[in-house]
Amino acid sequence: MEAALPSMRPLLAVAVSLLVVPLIIASRHRPNLREAWTLIAAFLKAGIVLSMLPAVLSGQAPTCSLGTIVPGIEIVLRADPLGMVFALVASLLWIPTSFYSIGYVRGAGEKRQTRFFASFAVCLSATIGIAFAANLFTFVVFFEMLTIATYPLVLHKETDAARAGAATYLAYTLPAGFALLLAVAMTWTAAGTVTFTPGGFLTADMGSRAFLQGLFVLFIAGVGVKAAIMPLHAWLPAAMVAPTPVSALLHAVAVVKAGVFGVLRVTGFVFGPELLQDLGVATGLGWLACTTFILASLIALRQDDLKRRLAYSTVGHLSYVVLGASLMNAWSWAGAVLHLLFHATMKITLFFCAGAIYVQTRREKVSELRGIGRQMPITMVAFTVASLGLAGLPGINGFLSKWALANGAVLEQGWFALGALALSGALNAAYFLPIAVRAFFDASPTPGRVTEASGLMVVPLAVTALVSLALGLAPNLGIAGWDLARAVAVAVTGGAPS
């Protein structure tokens, strides 16, 4: 029994939030009990994921098979270093998101709260399934499960705008799912396996150069929609009609992170550095990433709607991860994995702040936030910390991942990539810092009496801002972020960032 328990933990991590869904629905007339189930599941999920961290750091990979679909294709869960990073992001950030969501839906008077919490729980199960998927087939199952579970959250308000946003979301993600499924089928036919392997399992003799290049494009189309790579990004700003906790889920915890996680799996565990170099497709992916984060930053500058500005910021920062994957050296991969982790703490802080402002003021425009820092100082200090981190200020975690990515660019003599990273950092400062300056130094305060939101909202945003600061000073703190990123880089590239 003791030997079997570690192998069951990936399954338990996936299942725990799924198992509370019937309890959440059954408690729909007792809100406190309903939300207690959410919190219990969040803490249990995080505890189960953390319990696997020592084993993963020691080189083990807790594995659980859920059955064979056809000979040679199984649904298998395995906790490796890359999956562990994504699982830690999702499970640990679900805890503050759960508290925050309770404060938000009560403060905003949201309807259909039971459906909201139930869908949220299913999304977290799908996310952990993606993180621990040991092969492409398992990945696709949970990837599409996440698409379906997120739809009710985007639709939540059921206004015309919400229906349009949800329709746009499906219009992009469902065809992408079909492309991904087709790519998996083609891979199985060519290779006879779909099991993720560090350094990749495809080889040049498994198909013609044109076939393998086309297969790579199909994979990137399949995962690139959720990763919001331009021009596949339009669903993300459209989905900002959803409640702010959903935006936090989309941007920091689950959906878009699943997309860039998919890019890392495809480039590092299906194709691998050697084949990508032979095919000449990594360079194109890098140019696409640089173009995405520059254009997204320029578009963000023009957005007066706060959540849309944050959305385009996410589009840009996700492509930092894509750039790291495309450069294919140890430093770039360490930076990509770190940014997958660090961006989450900063971006969830920003969305938490946007939601707190909305609940207290019903204001959603950047131009309406003058003087609000004096009325909601904790919220706006947290907003400023996260903004500076995304701009790359030393001392906050965003600096470390950008530094690693810049080192990766230098190693490849990728001067355009290095320049794009520098320009993107300046543009980040240009579209974030005026918000903080206006909030604290504009002489005209926001009209009306405004105070901080409830503790259920303020404490989570303060905690995530403090975590961003702490990880900027000690990237291994608590969750061994640097050690995990280094382990992934070594496994994929064969080198070590040093």
C-alpha positions in Angstrom: 0.0 0.0 0.0 2.8 2.4 0.9 4.5 1.7 -2.4 1.3 2.2 -4.4 0.4 5.5 -2.7 3.1 7.7 -4.4 2.0 6.4 -7.9 -1.6 7.3 -7.1 -0.8 10.9 -6.2 -1.0 12.3 -9.7 -4.5 10.8 -10.0 -5.5 12.1 -6.6 -4.3 15.6 -7.6 -6.5 15.5 -10.7 -9.5 14.0 -9.0 -9.9 15.9 -5.8 -11.5 19.0 -7.3 -13.6 16.9 -9.6 -15.0 14.9 -6.7 -16.2 18.0 -4.9 -18.3 19.2 -7.9 -21.4 17.1 -6.8 -20.9 18.5 -3.3 -20.8 22.1 -4.5 -23.9 21.6 -6.6 -25.7 19.8 -3.7 -24.9 22.8 -1.4 -26.3 25.4 -3.8 -28.7 26.7 -1.2 -26.1 26.9 1.5 -23.4 29.3 0.2 -21.0 28.9 3.1 -21.0 25.1 2.8 -20.7 25.3 -1.0 -17.6 27.6 -0.7 -16.2 25.5 2.1 -16.0 22.6 -0.4 -14.1 24.8 -2.8 -11.6 25.7 -0.2 -11.2 22.2 1.1 -10.5 20.9 -2.4 -8.0 23.8 -3.1 -6.0 23.0 0.0 -6.1 19.2 -0.6 -5.0 19.6 -4.2 -2.1 21.9 -3.3 -1.1 19.5 -0.5 -1.1 16.5 -2.8 1.0 18.3 -5.4 3.5 19.5 -2.9 3.8 16.0 -1.4 5.3 14.9 -4.8 7.9 17.7 -5.0 10.7 15.9 -3.0 10.4 12.8 -5.2 10.5 14.8 -8.4 13.5 16.8 -7.2 15.3 13.5 -6.4 14.8 12.3 -10.0 11.7 10.2 -9.5 8.5 10.6 -11.6 5.4 9.3 -9.8 3.3 7.6 -12.5 -0.3 6.3 -12.7 -1.9 4.5 -15.6 -5.6 5.0 -16.0 -6.1 2.3 -18.6 -5.4 1.4 -22.2 -7.6 2.9 -25.0 -6.1 0.8 -27.8 -2.9 -1.3 -27.8 0.0 1.1 -27.3 -2.1 4.1 -26.3 -2.8 4.6 -22.6 -4.1 7.4 -20.4 -1.1 7.9 -18.1 -0.3 10.6 -15.5 3.3 11.3 -14.6 4.8 14.0 -12.4 8.0 15.1 -14.1 9.8 18.5 -13.4 8.0 20.5 -16.1 4.6 19.1 -15.2 5.5 19.8 -11.5 6.1 23.5 -12.3 2.7 23.9 -14.0 0.9 21.8 -11.3 2.4 24.0 -8.6 1.3 27.2 -10.4 -2.3 25.9 -10.8 -2.7 24.3 -7.4 -1.1 26.9 -5.2 -2.7 29.8 -6.9 -6.1 28.2 -6.7 -6.0 28.8 -3.0 -5.9 32.6 -3.1 -8.1 32.6 -6.2 -10.8 30.6 -4.2 -10.8 33.1 -1.4 -10.8 36.0 -3.8 -13.6 34.5 -5.8 -15.8 34.3 -2.8 -15.2 37.9 -2.0 -15.7 38.9 -5.6 -19.0 37.1 -6.3 -20.5 38.3 -3.0 -19.2 41.9 -3.4 -20.3 42.1 -7.1 -23.6 40.4 -6.4 -22.9 37.8 -9.2 -25.7 35.4 -10.1 -25.3 31.6 -10.8 -22.5 31.3 -8.2 -22.9 27.5 -7.9 -22.3 27.0 -11.6 -19.3 29.4 -11.2 -17.6 27.4 -8.4 -18.4 24.0 -10.0 -17.0 25.0 -13.3 -13.9 26.4 -11.6 -13.3 23.1 -9.9 -13.6 21.1 -13.2 -11.1 23.6 -14.8 -8.6 22.9 -12.1 -8.9 19.1 -12.5 -8.3 19.5 -16.2 -5.3 21.8 -15.6 -3.6 19.3 -13.3 -4.4 16.6 -15.9 -2.6 18.6 -18.5 0.3 19.2 -16.2 0.8 15.5 -15.4 -0.1 14.1 -18.9 2.6 11.6 -19.7 1.7 11.4 -23.4 0.1 13.3 -26.2 -3.2 11.4 -26.0 -3.6 12.1 -22.3 -2.7 15.7 -22.9 -5.4 16.1 -25.6 -8.1 14.6 -23.4 -7.5 17.1 -20.6 -6.7 20.0 -23.0 -10.2 19.7 -24.5 -11.8 19.1 -21.1 -10.4 22.5 -20.1 -11.9 24.1 -23.2 -15.4 22.8 -22.4 -15.2 23.5 -18.6 -14.1 27.1 -19.2 -16.9 28.0 -21.6 -19.6 28.4 -18.8 -17.2 30.8 -17.0 -16.7 33.0 -20.0 -20.5 32.9 -20.6 -21.2 33.5 -16.9 -22.9 36.9 -17.1 -25.1 35.8 -20.0 -25.2 39.3 -21.5 -24.9 39.8 -25.2 -21.2 40.7 -24.8 -20.7 37.5 -22.7 -22.4 35.3 -25.3 -20.3 36.9 -28.1 -17.1 36.5 -26.0 -17.9 32.8 -25.3 -18.7 32.2 -29.0 -15.4 33.7 -30.0 -13.6 31.6 -27.4 -15.1 28.4 -28.9 -14.6 29.5 -32.5 -10.9 29.6 -31.8 -10.4 26.8 -29.3 -12.5 24.0 -30.9 -10.8 24.1 -34.3 -7.5 24.3 -32.5 -8.4 21.1 -30.6 -9.2 19.4 -33.9 -5.8 20.5 -35.3 -4.1 19.1 -32.2 -5.9 15.8 -32.4 -4.9 15.5 -36.1 -1.3 16.2 -35.2 -1.4 13.5 -32.5 -2.8 11.0 -34.9 -0.2 11.8 -37.5 2.5 11.5 -34.9 1.3 8.1 -33.8 1.3 6.9 -37.4 4.8 8.2 -38.0 6.5 7.3 -34.7 4.4 4.5 -33.2 4.5 6.3 -29.8 3.1 9.5 -28.3 5.0 9.3 -25.0 6.6 12.6 -23.9 10.4 12.1 -23.9 12.9 14.8 -22.8 14.8 15.9 -26.0 12.0 14.6 -28.2 11.1 11.2 -29.7 10.5 12.2 -33.3 13.5 11.7 -35.7 14.3 12.9 -39.2 13.7 9.4 -40.6 10.1 9.3 -39.5 8.9 11.3 -42.4 9.9 13.7 -45.1 11.2 17.2 -44.2 8.0 18.8 -45.5 5.9 16.3 -43.6 7.7 17.0 -40.3 7.6 20.8 -40.9 3.9 20.6 -41.6 3.4 18.5 -38.5 5.1 21.1 -36.4 3.0 23.9 -37.8 -0.1 21.8 -37.0 1.0 21.3 -33.4 1.7 25.0 -32.9 -1.7 25.8 -34.3 -3.3 23.3 -31.9 -1.6 24.7 -28.8 -1.0 28.2 -30.0 -4.6 29.3 -29.7 -4.6 28.9 -26.0 -1.1 30.3 -25.9 -2.5 33.4 -27.6 0.3 33.6 -30.2 -0.6 36.2 -32.8 -2.7 36.0 -35.0 -4.4 33.3 -32.9 -5.0 35.6 -29.9 -8.3 37.4 -30.6 -10.4 35.2 -28.3 -8.4 36.3 -25.2 -9.4 40.1 -25.2 -12.9 39.0 -26.2 -13.1 36.8 -23.1 -12.5 39.7 -20.8 -16.3 40.1 -20.5 -16.1 37.3 -17.9 -15.9 38.1 -14.1 -12.4 39.0 -12.9 -11.7 35.7 -11.1 -12.3 34.0 -14.5 -9.9 36.4 -16.1 -7.3 35.4 -13.5 -8.0 31.8 -14.3 -7.6 32.4 -18.0 -4.4 34.5 -17.7 -2.5 33.2 -14.7 -3.6 29.7 -13.6 -5.0 27.6 -16.3 -6.0 28.3 -19.9 -3.2 30.4 -21.4 -0.6 28.7 -19.3 -1.9 25.4 -20.7 -1.2 26.8 -24.1 2.4 27.8 -23.5 2.9 24.6 -21.5 1.8 22.8 -24.6 4.4 24.7 -26.7 7.1 23.5 -24.2 5.9 19.9 -24.4 5.8 19.9 -28.2 9.2 21.6 -28.8 11.1 19.9 -26.0 9.4 16.5 -25.6 8.0 15.7 -29.0 10.4 17.3 -31.6 13.5 18.2 -29.5 16.3 20.6 -30.2 18.2 18.6 -32.8 15.2 17.9 -35.0 13.9 21.4 -34.7 17.2 22.8 -35.8 17.4 20.3 -38.7 13.9 21.4 -39.8 14.7 25.1 -39.5 11.3 25.8 -37.8 12.7 27.0 -34.4 13.9 30.3 -35.9 10.4 31.0 -37.4 8.8 30.3 -34.0 11.2 32.7 -32.4 10.4 35.5 -34.9 6.7 34.8 -34.3 7.2 35.1 -30.6 9.2 38.4 -30.8 6.6 39.8 -33.2 3.8 38.8 -30.8 5.2 40.4 -27.7 6.1 43.7 -29.4 2.8 44.1 -31.2 0.8 43.1 -28.1 2.7 45.7 -26.1 2.0 48.4 -28.6 -1.7 47.5 -28.7 -1.8 47.5 -24.9 -0.6 51.1 -24.9 -3.8 52.1 -26.6 -6.3 50.3 -24.3 -8.2 52.4 -21.9 -10.2 49.4 -20.6 -8.0 48.0 -17.7 -8.7 44.3 -18.3 -8.1 44.6 -22.0 -4.8 46.3 -21.3 -3.9 43.4 -19.0 -5.1 40.9 -21.6 -2.7 42.2 -24.3 0.0 42.2 -21.7 -0.7 38.5 -21.2 -0.5 37.9 -25.0 2.9 39.5 -24.9 4.3 37.7 -21.9 3.2 34.3 -23.0 5.4 34.7 -26.0 8.4 35.1 -23.8 7.9 31.5 -22.9 7.6 30.6 -26.6 10.8 32.5 -27.4 12.7 30.6 -24.7 11.5 27.3 -26.2 12.6 28.4 -29.7 16.1 29.4 -28.7 16.7 25.8 -27.5 19.6 26.2 -25.1 19.8 25.6 -21.3 19.5 29.3 -20.3 16.5 30.0 -22.6 14.7 26.9 -21.4 15.3 27.7 -17.8 14.0 31.2 -18.4 10.9 29.9 -20.2 10.0 27.6 -17.4 10.7 30.3 -14.8 8.5 32.7 -16.7 5.7 30.2 -16.8 5.9 30.2 -13.0 6.7 33.8 -12.3 4.4 35.5 -14.7 1.5 33.7 -13.0 2.1 35.4 -9.6 2.4 38.8 -11.1 -0.5 38.6 -13.6 -2.9 37.1 -11.0 -2.0 40.1 -8.7 -2.9 42.6 -11.4 -6.3 40.9 -12.2 -7.1 40.6 -8.5 -6.4 44.4 -8.2 -8.6 45.1 -11.2 -11.4 43.1 -9.7 -11.1 44.8 -6.3 -11.3 48.2 -8.0 -14.4 47.1 -10.0 -16.2 45.8 -6.9 -15.6 49.0 -5.0 -16.1 51.5 -7.7 -17.6 49.8 -10.8 -14.9 51.5 -12.7 -13.1 49.6 -15.5 -11.2 52.3 -17.4 -7.6 53.4 -16.8 -8.7 57.0 -17.3 -11.0 56.7 -14.3 -8.4 55.6 -11.8 -6.9 59.0 -10.9 -6.2 59.3 -7.1 -7.4 55.8 -6.3 -4.1 54.9 -4.8 -4.9 57.1 -1.8 -8.2 55.4 -1.3 -7.2 51.8 -2.0 -3.5 51.9 -1.1 -2.9 48.2 -0.5 -4.5 47.3 -3.8 -2.5 49.9 -5.8 0.8 49.1 -4.1 0.3 45.4 -5.0 -0.6 46.6 -8.6 2.6 48.6 -8.7 4.8 45.7 -7.5 3.4 43.4 -10.1 3.7 46.0 -12.8 7.3 46.6 -12.0 7.9 42.9 -12.0 6.5 42.5 -15.5 8.6 45.4 -16.7 11.7 43.5 -15.4 12.7 45.6 -12.3 15.4 43.8 -10.3 14.2 42.4 -7.0 10.9 41.1 -8.4 10.6 37.6 -9.9 10.0 38.8 -13.4 13.5 40.1 -13.6 15.0 36.7 -13.1 13.1 34.9 -15.8 13.8 37.8 -18.3 17.5 37.7 -17.3 17.7 34.0 -18.1 15.9 34.5 -21.4 18.3 37.3 -22.3 21.3 35.0 -21.5 19.7 32.4 -23.8 19.4 35.0 -26.6 23.1 36.0 -26.2 24.3 32.4 -26.3 22.5 32.0 -29.7 23.7 35.4 -30.9 20.0 36.2 -31.2 20.5 40.0 -31.1 17.0 40.7 -32.5 15.5 38.6 -29.7 17.6 40.4 -27.2 16.6 43.8 -28.6 13.0 42.7 -28.6 13.1 41.7 -25.0 14.6 45.1 -24.0 12.0 47.0 -26.1 9.2 44.9 -24.6 10.4 45.7 -21.1 10.3 49.4 -21.9 6.8 49.1 -23.4 5.7 47.2 -20.3 6.8 50.2 -18.2 5.1 52.6 -20.6 1.6 50.9 -20.3 1.8 50.0 -16.7 3.6 52.7 -14.8 1.3 55.6 -15.8 -1.6 53.8 -14.1 0.4 53.7 -10.8 1.5 57.3 -11.2 -2.1 58.5 -11.9 -3.4 56.4 -8.9 -1.0 57.9 -6.4 0.0 61.3 -7.6 -3.0 62.7 -9.5 -4.4 65.6 -7.4 -8.0 64.7 -8.3 -9.2 61.7 -6.4 -11.8 59.3 -7.8 -15.2 60.7 -7.1 -17.2 59.3 -4.2 -16.2 57.5 -1.0 -13.9 54.6 -1.9 -12.3 52.1 0.5 -10.4 48.9 0.2 -12.4 45.8 -0.8 -13.1 43.1 1.7 -10.3 41.1 3.3 -11.3 38.1 1.2 -10.1 40.1 -1.9 -7.4 42.3 -0.4 -5.4 39.6 1.4 -5.0 37.3 -1.7 -3.8 40.2 -3.8 -1.4 41.3 -1.1 -0.1 37.7 -0.7 0.5 37.2 -4.4 2.3 40.5 -4.6 4.5 39.5 -1.7 5.2 36.1 -3.3 6.4 37.9 -6.4 8.8 39.9 -4.3 10.0 36.9 -2.3 10.6 34.8 -5.4 12.5 37.7 -6.9 15.0 37.4 -4.0 14.9 33.7 -3.5 13.6 31.8 -6.6 13.9 28.4 -4.9 11.8 29.6 -1.9 9.2 27.0 -0.9 8.7 25.3 -4.3 12.2 24.9 -5.7 11.4 27.0 -8.8 14.9 27.4 -10.0 15.9 23.7 -9.3 12.8 22.5 -11.3 13.6 24.9 -14.2 17.2 23.8 -14.3 16.2 20.2 -14.2 13.9 20.7 -17.2 16.6 22.6 -19.1 19.1 19.9 -18.5 16.7 17.1 -19.6 15.6 18.9 -22.8 18.9 20.5 -24.0 21.5 18.3 -22.4 23.2 21.3 -21.0 22.9 23.2 -17.7 22.5 27.0 -17.1 25.6 28.0 -15.2 
